[in-house]
Amino acid sequence: TLNSIAPFFKGVCGFAERQEVINIQLFEENYIKYINHCKTTNWLQEEKYKFNFAYWVFKNLDIETHSDEEILRLAIESQEQKYIEDSNETGVNFIKSELQFNDQFITLKDISYLRALISQSFKDSQPSLEKNLTHPKISVWASCLNPSEYFPYASSDLQAGLSYITSLEGDYPKTGFKAFQHAQLLMHGLKDYLLGREEIVELYENHLSRELTKVDWSWIVQDFTFFISKIIAMETTQEDYTIDDATSDLFLSKEEFRDYLDLLNSEKNIILQGPPGVGKTYIAKKLAHCLLNSRGNDRIEMIQFHQSYSYEDFIQGFRPDGEGGFKLEKGIFYKLCEKARSDSGTKYVLIIDEINRGNL
């Protein structure tokens, strides 16, 4: 493990040192899977909105020339834009969701904090943090305002992928500012390997209909890591999974975790609610594996709702067949129900991430 993570490692860690943390074999294997997944599924279309948002912020906000008040006005304006084609939805839910818990999703104090982060003025000391702008949210704005240095990071979405693709062993920070620093280091290592690859450039330039910019590369790293977390990292060996295993790196006590597990067994479904970045998805995965007493994911399906996700995607609906007609295609929920029905007596789990985002 790294004994200490420099907060602004680009000036401290060299290219070779950053790359040492990446497991090259795992990277290459999963890079191929990522490219194939992007080519054969709707993955890029479903994730396009976040690139459109980041590009708008990158083109319209300038941390060096705009005042705090101007940045605040433009940040608010960013949530009045449409980022999904053929949709009246404005803004992005990973920003707007902050309004569930606070009156504003960004404040002047938050912007002052962003300035300190980007200018590196607080050095190694951990800064004070506004409650309504957690480190995942900070990284979103920082990655748009200074994409050469920062990447969008949310521990619940990316931690599993970063752990899987790196060669680090032992304990490393999982929460707070140190975890944010640690993730930025690892994502810089990934960027070193992804940057300029022809397949990536061709895929994204065709999909985004523009030449790739610095902010696009920052979010490509996020997207690759997100893919690893959602699709690959759960493909582990079929070993027993106990409450001790589940709570080994959680802040929840064994008793609290057991209560959630009992509730899931009796009620068959639960909703984990809380501010962004507190680990709801991570806990949901732990509960699923513990419920099945298995580390494997062959009986676990996970999906993330987003603003363009519909009934047709989730249950079933008609899709173009490529020959000028339409065919009825089953969604993930329908397929899992069929799988469970043909294997009665065996438990199956469906995890829905960001359930409030779906348009069903």
N, C-alpha and C positions, 0 to 999 in steps of 0.2 A: 504494500500500500504506500501511498505518498504520505510522508510524515507531515508535510505542510503544503498547502495550496496557495500560491501567490495570488492575490486578488486580481491582479492585472498581468496575467502570465505571458501575454504576447510580448511584453518587454522584458520578461524574466526568463521564460522557458523557450529554448530554441526549437527549431523544426524537429530535430531528431528526438528530443526529450518528449515533445508532445506526442509523437508517433509511437513512442515506446509503450504507451498505455493501451494501444489498440491491438487486439488479437487479429493479426493479419489474415489468418486462415478463415476465421469466423466472418470477418468483414467481407472477404472476397466471395465466400459461399452465399452470404445473405444479400450482397449487392446484386448478384445474378437473380436471386429470388425476387428482390425488390423491382428490378427492371421488368422481369416477366410479369409480375403482379400488376405493375402499372400498365403494361401493354394489353393484358387480357381481362382486366376488370375496370370498373368505374372509379377506381381509387383516386386518380388525378382529378376527375370531374368533381368528386365529392369533396376534395380538399382544396379546390381552386379558390374558393371564397377567401381563405386566409391569405393567399398570395396576393389577391386583389386588394385586400385591406392593407397589408403591409406595404405594397407598392404605393397606394394612395398616401399613406402617412409619410413614406420616404420622400415622395415627390413634393409634398405640400408643407411639411414641418421641417424647420431648421433650428436645431438647438443652439447654434452659434449666433444666428442673426435675429431670431424671434424672441420677443420678451416672454416672460412667464405667462402674462395675460393672453398674448397672441397664441401661445402653444395651448393654453387651456381652451380658448375658443375653437381652435382648429381640431383639437382632440375631441371635443364635443361634436363638431361638424363631421368628424370621421364616422360617427355613429348615425349620421343622417344619410349616408351614401348607400347605394345598392351594390352589393358585391356578388350576388348570385343572378345569373342570367334567367330571364323569364320569371322573375320573382319580385314581389313588392316589398319583401323583407328588407329592412335597413339595418346597418351596423352588423356586428358580429357578437354572438352570444357569449364568447369567452371574455368579452369586455363588458357587455351590457348586464351579464349575470351579477356583476358587483352591486347593481341596484336592488337586488333582493335583500341585501344586508346593510347597505349604506345609502345615504341620500345622493351621493355623487360617485361616479366610478373613477374620477381623478380630481385632485384638488391642487391648489397652488403649492401647498407643502409637498405634495407628491412630486411636483415638477421640480422643486428645489432639490429634492432627494435625487431625482434623475440627473440633474446637472452635476451634483456631487459625485454620483456614480460614474458618469461619462467622463468628467474631468479628472477622476481619480483623486479627488481632494481629500477623501477620508482614509486613503492608504490602507493599512492592514487592520485598522480598528473597525469593529462591527458597528454600522450606523444605526441610529434610531430609525424606526420604521412606522409609517402610518398604517393603522389597522386595515384601512380600505385599499391598500395597494401592496399586496403580498409579493414576495420575491417572484413567483411565476408571472404576476401581472407586471412587475417592474421589467422583467426580461422581455416581455412583449414590446413595450414602448422602447426600451433600450435597443432592441434588435432592429427596430425601424429607424431610430434616430442615429444609431452608430453601428450599422450591421457588420462592419469589419471586425469589431471587437466582441459583440454580444449575439447570443442566440436565444430564441424564445424557449423557455423551459418551464414545465410544470412537473413536479415530482411524481404526481399520480399517473401522468401519461407517459413519462419518458424514463423514469428510474429503472424499471425492469430492463428496458432495451439497452441503456448505458451499462448496467451491470453485466449484461449478457455479452456484449460486444467487446468489452475491455479485458485486459489481462491482469487487472488489479485483484488482489486477494486480501482478505481480512476486513477489518472494520473501516468504514469511510463515512463521512457525514451524510445523513439522509434528510435532515431538516435544517431550516434556518439559512443564514447567510453563508455559512461554510459549505452547505450542500449546493447552494447556488454557484459559489466559486468553483467547487469541484466539478459540477456539471459543465460549466463553461470551458474548463480545461479539456474535458473529454470530448466535447463537441468540436473544439478547435482541432483536436486530433482527427476526428472524423472528416472534418472539412478538408484537411490536408490530403486525404485519400479520395474524396469525392470531386474536388474542384477540377473542372475542365474535362471530365470524362465525356467522351463523345456521345455515349448513349443518354446520359443525363441531359446534356445540352440539347440534343435533338428532341428528346421527349418533352422537356419543359418549354423550349422555345416554340415548338409546334402547339403545345397546349395553351400557353399564355399569349401566343401571337405577338411576341416581342423578344428582343435580345435580352439575355439574362443580366440583371444588375446585381450589385452587392447585396441588396436586401433579399433578392430571390435566393441567392446562395445560402444566406443565413437560414431562411425558412426551408430550403431543400434539406439541409442538415437536420432540422427539426422533423421534417416529414419522414426522412429515412429512419431516424431514431424512433419515431412514433410507429412506423411500420414494424420495426424490430420488436417493440414493446407489445403491440397488439397481435401480431401474426406469428412471430417466431419465438419470443422468449417464453411463452407458455408451453412450448413443445418440449417438455422435459421428460425424464424417465418415469416409468410407472412405479413409484415407490410409495409406501405408506406415508400418510401425512397426518400429523397429530396436532393437538392444540398447542403443545410445546413448540412444535415447528412453526406454527402460524404466528405465535405471539413473541417469537424470539427477537424480532426487530420492530415490534409495534409498541406504541405508548399505552395501548389498552392492556389492562390486566387480564389474566386468564379467566377470572370470574366474569368480567364484562364481555369478553369474547364468547364465552360459553353461553351467556344470556342471549347474545345475538344468534348464536347457532341454534339454541333451543327454539327461539322465536321463528327462525327460518324453517326448522323442521315441522313446527306446528301450523304456522300460517302459510307456508309455501312461498311467500314473497315478502320482501322488506324493501324499504326505501331508505338509503343513507343520505342524509341531508347535511349540508354545511358549506362554509365558504370555499371558494376555489383553492386548490392546492393543499388541502389538509389530509389527503390520502384516502378519500372515499373509494375510489376505484381499486386502490391497492388492498384495502380491507376486504372489498367485495371478492377479489380473486382469492384471498386467503380463506374466506368463508366457504367459497365454492370448493376449493381443494380439500378443506377439512370436512365438509359435508360428504364428499365422495371418498374421503380417506385415501386420496391419491394425488400425487404430484403431476400426473399427466393431464392432458386437456382434451382427450378424445370424447369426453362426455360434457364438455363445457363449451358453450358458444358465447362469444362476446361481440357486441356491436356498439358503435357509438352513434347516437342520433345526431343529426345536424339539421341545419335550416331547410335543406332541400330534401330531407328524408321523408318519404311518404308511405301511405298504406300499401301501395303497390310494391314498395321495396321490402316492407316488413312482413306482410301477409302474402299477397299474390296480386298480379296484375298483368295486363297485356303489354308486351314489349315488341319493338320492330324485330322481324326475323331475318333481316338482311336481304330479303327477296321482294320487297315491296309490300309485304303483309305483316301480320302480327301473330304472336303466339303467347299463350298463357304461361307465365313463369312464376314459380313458387318463391316466396321470400324466406328469409332465414328462420322466422318463427314457425312457419308452416313446415319447413324441412325438419326442424328440430322436433316438432310434435310427431311427425311421421316416424322419425328415428326412435323416439321414446315409446311410441305405440307398438312398434315392432320388437321392442326389447323390454316388455313389461316386467316390473319387479326391479329394474335398475334405475338409479337416479340420474337425471340429467339436469344441467343448470344453464340458464340463460342470464347473462349479465348485460344490462342495458346501461351504458355510460351516457351521461348527459341526457337523461330521459326527458327533461323539460324542453329540449331543443326540437324534438320531433314534431312533424306536422301531419299527424295521423287523423 
